[in-house]
Amino acid sequence: MLSPAAGQSYAQLIADWPVVVLGVCTVLIVVCALVGVLVPDLPDFSDPLLGFEPRGTAIGQRLVTWNNMVKNTGYRATLANYPFKYADEQAKRYASSLVDEQAQRYASSLVDEQAKRYASSLVDEQAQRYASSLVDEQAQRYASSLVDEQAQRYASSLVATTKSD
């Protein structure tokens, strides 16, 4: 509070020097107006935390959490505003990737199966050729051995009959 003496001196100043007080106020107003008009980059105080980052405090942790949430929220972001809106789209993408994977597995199993059938048919065909050639060769040997054996018996029986005659 102002003392009564100070109040009287202010009132006395205005009463004794009104033009000077009015001139000082006018000059102060003009200087402030010129600074506002002529200085282009006035400080912007719309964001009070600009240039100030509290670290290691509860408000600092909340600020970091808030910034992370803002950064990860949005269309097709980690934190979507409407998560169920994009659930069908994500399910379709997941299902199509599963279908593609299953189709590839099925196609590869079909190819493997056809390759196995073809390989087994080739192997069977080659085995049959080899077996028939072996059988033919063994049959010829056996037949020739039988023919030789029968020929020897016949010849020996002829020799025995000629000797006995």
Contacts in CASP RR format, 6 or more apart in sequence:
PFRMAT RR
TARGET T0000
AUTHOR 0000-0000-0000
METHOD contacts of the structure
MODEL  1
MLSPAAGQSYAQLIADWPVVVLGVCTVLIVVCALVGVLVPDLPDFSDPLL
GFEPRGTAIGQRLVTWNNMVKNTGYRATLANYPFKYADEQAKRYASSLVD
EQAQRYASSLVDEQAKRYASSLVDEQAQRYASSLVDEQAQRYASSLVDEQ
AQRYASSLVATTKSD
2 10 0 8 1.000
13 21 0 8 1.000
14 21 0 8 1.000
36 42 0 8 1.000
44 50 0 8 1.000
49 63 0 8 1.000
53 60 0 8 1.000
53 63 0 8 1.000
54 60 0 8 1.000
54 63 0 8 1.000
69 79 0 8 1.000
72 78 0 8 1.000
72 79 0 8 1.000
73 79 0 8 1.000
73 80 0 8 1.000
73 81 0 8 1.000
74 80 0 8 1.000
74 81 0 8 1.000
76 86 0 8 1.000
80 86 0 8 1.000
END
